[in-house]
Amino acid sequence: MGLVKLAGGWISGSFALLSDAVNSLGDVGTSAVILYAVRVAQRPPDMEHPYGHTRAEGIAASNVAVVVVLSACGIGWQAIHQFWAPHVAPPVWTLWIAAANVLIKEVIYRHNIRVGRRTGSQAIIAHAWDHRSDAFCSLAVLVGLAVVRYAGPGYLWADEVAALFVVAAILYSGVDLFRHSASELMDVQAPAEMVEQVRAAARATPGVCDVETLWVRKSGLEYFADLHLEVAPDLTVAEGHRIGHAVKDRLLAEFPLLRDVLVHLEPHRGPRTLES
């Protein structure tokens, strides 16, 4: 569809359609990068990467976001320079191209958002919303082309206005994608609801007096948990070790998205907060 819009924009002279074509072709490259990154992120740990490859998704998403923002800036610069250039009314078939793209992008968005929510992939969810923004971009292009064709010579500037609308949408999606992917690379804490569920499961394990510290960080499609558990100070090393493994096994069983759990034991110095 991107090639169709590129050819249509080139033949008709519509800069808005050309801008939307660049946006769509960029999405093709983005999709390829994201799919490859997801495959890499699912590789098991090895000698060089003992923590796995889950950060590949965030690295790919952040680099794609930079490319998206730079491309938007280039398109915007060209749109501004073309604002007062001579125009001709676009053929009616350019409207059909834009309308078809609205429908196609909306269908792709609905499919990707279901996959992203089911897998918990921030990159796939972000890419789904990119398709939704593309649908709105194509709708803006459709309106702009219709105005240029039917409102008369005095409204030829509507083509550039539609192009700038596309640029604004691309910039928004690119900055938002970079913000989320960079946040994951900085070991952002998991959602509060998940953290509290992990805490409650750990505290409910027999032998655990309390949870002193709990960190749950997201990395790609999975999470890693670090816990400082408080246990009775008079336990033997073997007994404390057994409790720590019981907590780890329980969390890995109850939370499928947890890749690994690191447990550290601390002596309990206060009253028991939950019954074991």
C-alpha positions, 0 to 999 in steps of 0.5 A: 500500500505504501508503494501505491501511495508513493506512486499516486502522490508522485503522479498526482503531485500531492505532497500529503499523499507522498508524506503518507507514503513515506510514513507507510514505507517507514512502518514496513521497516519498523515492523521488520525491525520489531519482529526481528527484535522480538525473535532475538529477545526470546533467545535463551541465555548463553555464556555471553548473555547470562541474563538473556536477550530481552533488552533487544526489543527495547534497543530496537524500539528506541532506534526505530523511534529515532528514525521515525522522528528524523523522518518526520522532521524531514517531511515537515521541512519539505511540506513548509517549503512546498506550502506556497508552491503551485498546485493542481487539483489531484485526480479523484483516484487519489481519494480512493487510495487514501480511503482504502488506506484508512480501512487497511490501517484500522484493521491492522491496528485492531489485530496488533493491539490484541497481540500486544495486549496478549503478549505484554509486548510494549513494542507491539502495542506501540506499533499497533498505535502507530497503525492507528495514528496512520489511519488518522493520518490517511483520513487527514490526507483524504480530507485534504485531497477532497478540499483541494479537489472540490473547494477550488483554487483558493484552498490548494494549501490544504494539501500541505496542511494535511501533510503537516498533520501527518508529520505531527502524528509521526512525531507524537508516535515516535517520541512516545515510542522512544519514551517507553522503550528508553524507560524499559532500558533504564530498568523501570519498575513493573506496574504497581498492581503486579508488584503488590501481587508478587509481594503478597505471594512472597509474604504468604509463603511459609517461613517468610516473616516480611518482604523488606525490599522488592524490585520487579523490572521489565525487560522486553516481554518478561520481568525480573524480580529481586527480593529481600526476605525477612526470616526468623533470625535463629534459622539455619542456613539450610532452613533459610535456603529452603524458604528462599527456594520455596518463594522463588518456585512459587513466584515463577509458578504463579507469574508466567512472565517472570523470567527469574527471581533473585532472593536475599535473606535478612533476619527479622527484627519485628513482629510477624506481619502475616501468618505463615 
